[in-house]
Amino acid sequence: MSNVVSKAEFARQQGVNKSTVTRWDKAGRLVLNERGKVLVSESIKLLAETDGHRTDLKEKHADSRGKNIGKPSSEQTDHDYSDMEAKEEDIGKDRAHWKAMTLDSENQMMLLNQAISEGDRVKLEDVIGDISGLAKSIKQGIQNLVDNLTPQIANISDEAEKKQRIESEVQKLIQQLS
């Protein structure tokens, strides 16, 4: 079963505004329980499945965006805007492209958050913490091994017996660490 959270918490988890979650709910893109709480895993899957990616509409409407924005008159400013003029056919295409890229990255983040919540992925901070703890344990074990073995093998003259004693202690350390 998936994690159950409020709409506000779901918005925080997904890195979006609460109004975005409200729009998703009204559009039927969220899975809610009987109390109106968001079922996280199911909602993330539904959002991924219902992501429009209607680039044809985005581009159609993007063409009309920004056309009515005029340049300031020379009386209003001393800046030269001649190098900033855009061709009419290019207006909005960059905006549509970046909006599509933003939606795609949001979708990827939702899938990643779902994988983390389901245990399929692990956060980098958790891995680093575990590795750090393991490294400290290994370091301490080796230090103890040297401290314990030095007096034991100092009095042994037979090289084969020294080697056997060291191998035995190393095997014990490996068993303790695993």
ZIJORA-V555584 format. One line per field, one symbol per residue. ss: DSSP state (A for helix, B for strand, O for the rest). psi: psi as a letter, one per 20 degrees, with the letter a starting at -180 (. if undefined). burial: + if it has 9 or more other C-alpha atoms within 8 Angstrom, else -. A space follows every 10 residues. Layout:
ss: ???
psi: ???
burial: ???
This chain:
ss: OOOBBOAAAA AAAAOOOAAA AAAAAAOOOO OBOOOOOBBA AAAAAAAAAO OOOOAAAAAA AAAAOOOOOO OOOOOOOOOO OAAAOOOAAA OOAAAAAAAA AAAAAAAAAA AAAAAAAOOO OOOAAAAAAA AAAAAAAAAA AAAAAAAAAA AAAAOOOOAA AAAAAAAAAA AAAAAAAO
psi: qrqprrhghg gghikrqhhg hgggghikjq oqaijjqpog ghggggghhj pglmhggghg hhhipihjor qqrhhhqjqo jhijpqqhii phggggghgg gghghgghhg hghghghijh qqqhhggggg gggggggggh ggghgghhhg hgihiphohg hggggghghg gggghhh.
burial: ----+++--+ ++-+-+-+-+ ++-++---++ ++----++++ ++++++++-- -------++- -++++----- ---------- ---------+ +++--+---+ --+--++-++ ++++++++-- +-----+--- ------++-- ++--+---+- --+--+---- -+--++--++ --+-----
